[in-house]
Amino acid sequence: MYRLAPLLCLLALVLTSACAPRLIPGTLIEDTEEARQLLDLMGAYTSALESRNTDKLLALTSADFFETSGTPEGDDDFDRHGLELKLREWFSHFKSVRARVEVQKMTFESTPDGKIAKASVVYFYDISFQAPEGNGSDKLVWRTESDTKAMLFRLEDGLWKILSGI
């Protein structure tokens, strides 16, 4: 009986590991084509932020992009055109940008026929940028922002596009 116990434990381990989903290395995200596409898009987003490239950021967004800024009031909401204006203004004031984006969770939404059509990515960001010190001074100082947000995506013509959450 005692000789059988290690064999049974090994068999149980093999059976349970065969059922576990394969994860993307370094994450707790299931390794799927869609998940890898979204991770690539988040990498492109981070790169565009760091290069202060408004056009690249806009290329990642849907024509239906709309940001509510997480507030119930509508005076701070903006669409894709408003995003463009905000980005151009932001990038004209801020110099060197360093960004770190860490994807924490992904969820997918399917159409009634089972095709994945939408996704949500919860991510932590830590961004540092050089900005004018203020009071009319040209001196640049480093400022930092960090938070956890959710970015929403929709699959459009085979490409994931950002709907909100920038």
Residue, then its C-alpha position, 0 to 999 in steps of 0.5 A: m500500500y505504501r508503495l502505491a501512495p507516491l504513484l497515486c500522488l504522481l497520477a493526481l498531479v499529472l491529471t490536475s496539471a493537464c486541466a490547468p490553463r497555460l499562462i503567459p509567462g510572468t502573468l496570471i493571464e491565460d495564454t490565448e491569441e486574444a490575450r497576446q494581442l491585447l498585451d501587444l496593444m498595451g505595449a504599443y500604448t506604452s511606447a506611444l506614451e513614452s514617445r509622446n506620439t499622438d498619432k500612434l495613440l489615436a491609431l490604437t483607438s476606435a472611432d467610437f472612443f469615449e471617455t467618461s473620466g470616471t465621474p458622474e458629471g459630463d463636463d469632463d467627458f471626451d470623444r476621440h477628437g477630444l482625446e486628440l486635443k488633450l494629447r496634443e496639449w499634454f505632449s506640448h507641455f510635458k517633456s520626457v515621459r517614462a511609463r510602466v504599464e502592468v496588466q493585472k486582469m483580462t476578461f473577454e465578452s463574446t457575441p451570441d455566436g461565441k465569437i470574442a468581440k470585446a475585452s476589458v483589461v485592468y492595468f496598473y500604470d506608473i508614469s513619470f514626466q518632466a513638466p514646467e515647474g510653474n509660476g512662469s518658470d521654464k525649469l522642468v521638474w519630474r512629476t509622477e502619477s500612478d493608479t489602477k484603471a480599466m481599458l475597454f476594447r472592441l475587435e474591429d476588422g480583426l484588430w483590437k481598438i481602445l473604446s475607453g480607459i486611457 
